[in-house]
Amino acid sequence: MTAALTIADAEVAFESAQLLLTTEPMPAFHTRAPHRLEAVLAAPFASFDGREQYPSLEEKAAVLFYAACKDHPFQNGNKRMAVVLTNTFLMLNGAELDTDALTLYDVAYEVTETMSDRRPEALTYLTRFVQENVRALDVGDIHEPLAA
C-alpha cells in the first residue's frame, strides 16, 4: 500500500523548501489557501467506482507534482513545494527522484505554463518523467517518518 503525505509531513517539507536557494521568500505555512493543500495531498489517491485513478507510485507522484504546481496551495513557492512534496512522497514510499534541481525546476515551470485543458498530456509527460528518473532508496538512505 502506498503511504500518503499528511499535513504535518507537508509542513516539514515546507520548512525544507524555504532552505532552497531562491530570491523569492515563501510566506508562512499557515497562510496557505484553506483546503487546497489537503486537496493536493489527496489527489494521488482519487478513485472512481471503487478503482484507483492513479494506481502506480509513479502516477501518484506525477499527480501530486501537477496538483502542487497548478492548484496554488501557497501564496508563493508552489513550484518549489511541488518538487519537495513529490520527493518527500517518494521517500515515504522507498524511492526518490534522481535528477538535478535545474531539471526539476524546468519541469515544474513547464507544468505551470500548461493550459488546464492539456492536463491529460501533462500527466502523461510527468508520469514518464518520474518513471525515467525514479530510483529505489538504499536501506541506508531510509529515514524515520517526517512527522508523527
Secondary structure, 3 states (H helix, E strand, C coil): CCCCCCHHHHHHHHHHHHHCCCCCCCCCHHHCCCCHHHHHHHHHHCEECCEECCCCHHHHHHHHHHHHHHCCCCCCCHHHHHHHHHHHHHHHCCEEECCCHHHHHHHHHHHHHCCHHHHHHHHHHHHHHHHHHEEECCHHHCCCCCCC
